[in-house]
Amino acid sequence: MKSTLILTSCLALLAGCAATTDSYCDIASPILFDTQRTVEWLARNDLGLLTDVIVHNEQVSGLCGKRSGL
């Protein structure tokens, strides 16, 4: 009885585990804007955010080979 309980507990703990590759590229994707108008608005009103998005997209492209389409 005790061994069955231990086995069941171990299986329950392992059931929540998922295999991962620990690769940034598995979860990273470029950040895209809907229109050129959005980019223009950010350039006027939040240049820091626009810069951060561009840096992110360049990192994803360089590390993972994913293109931003811009």
C-alpha positions in Angstrom: 0.0 0.0 0.0 2.8 2.4 1.0 4.8 1.7 -2.2 1.6 2.3 -4.4 1.1 5.6 -2.7 4.7 6.6 -3.3 4.6 5.5 -6.9 1.3 7.4 -7.5 2.8 10.5 -5.9 5.9 10.4 -8.1 3.8 9.9 -11.3 1.6 12.8 -10.3 4.6 15.0 -9.9 6.1 13.9 -13.2 2.9 14.4 -15.1 3.2 18.1 -15.0 6.7 18.1 -16.6 7.2 19.1 -20.2 10.2 18.7 -22.4 12.0 21.9 -23.2 15.0 22.7 -25.3 16.0 25.8 -23.2 16.4 27.8 -26.4 15.5 31.4 -26.6 14.5 30.9 -30.2 11.7 28.5 -29.2 9.7 31.4 -27.7 11.1 34.5 -29.3 9.4 36.1 -32.2 9.6 39.5 -33.9 7.3 42.3 -32.7 5.3 43.6 -35.6 3.3 46.8 -36.0 0.0 46.8 -37.9 0.7 49.9 -39.9 3.4 52.4 -40.8 1.2 55.0 -39.0 2.0 53.2 -35.7 5.7 53.4 -36.4 5.4 57.1 -37.2 3.4 57.7 -34.0 6.0 55.9 -31.9 8.8 57.9 -33.5 7.1 61.1 -32.5 5.8 60.1 -29.1 7.8 57.1 -27.7 11.1 56.8 -29.3 12.4 54.6 -26.5 9.8 52.0 -27.1 10.4 52.0 -30.8 14.1 51.6 -30.3 13.6 48.7 -27.9 11.3 47.0 -30.4 13.9 47.4 -33.2 16.7 46.1 -31.0 14.5 43.1 -30.0 13.7 42.3 -33.7 17.3 42.6 -34.7 18.3 40.2 -31.8 15.7 37.7 -32.9 16.8 37.9 -36.5 20.5 37.6 -35.6 20.1 34.7 -33.1 17.3 32.8 -34.6 17.2 33.7 -38.3 13.6 34.9 -38.0 12.8 37.9 -40.1 10.6 40.7 -38.9 9.0 41.4 -42.3 9.6 45.1 -42.0 
